[in-house]
Amino acid sequence: MAELFEAIPKTVLAVYAHPDDADVACGGALARWRRQGSEVYVVLAAEGDKGTPDPALPPEELVARRAGEVQRAAAALGLDPPARLGYADGEVGDDPGLRARLVEWIRRIRPDVVLTHDPTAVFFGEDYYNHRDHRSLGFAVLDASSPAAALPHYFPAAGPPHQVKQVLLSGTLQPSVWVDIEDDVAAKVAAVACHASQFADGGSWVIQAVRRRAEEEGRRAGLTLAEGFRRLRLGG
Ligand SMILES: [Zn+2]
């Protein structure tokens, strides 16, 4: 029997690599929790500067365009604009510098639930393997959440320790909990559709794609529409 994630987190921190990743990965859950009263923060590591096949489009123009898309997408989910860490695409390294910044965020926001990429999900059939920024960031967020944020001798200048209770990993091959997004799929579709720079043909297919994915996860969970996550319980 599929396990549903029905708790309403007090504070949620979603950390994703690229401007559209959080909306695609967990936009429904974030909209749901915000609607239910959770504090929801989104942090984006990379700027999306290489997310185009068009060699004539200057990266700085693309970054500015995508920054606008991110703001509109957050508004569609009922959220404040995400914070941006400012890395270039392909250069999100799982190193102490990034982990220090993530620990700072965790100790400042003090989330009970952290969401990020599943860094162990590498190969998705024959069609796709996971972007290196997703893999690097996923491991960095895991290591920042535990043990680093919880123990005072890691990054002592980053604020008082905080124990994250649960991490939910998206883009996973091993989902273990599902969030019902039936009431929030419209917000998710609206948010994903804001990232027009990523859709060569204007993106009319995006609505169907988001719904189809939510239906697939819903079937696994015994729900109409869902998002699936791999859950790690870290303490408390
Ligand atoms: Zn991405």
Residues whose N, C-alpha, C, O or C-beta is under 5 A from the ligand:
A	BS01	ZN	A17 H18 D21
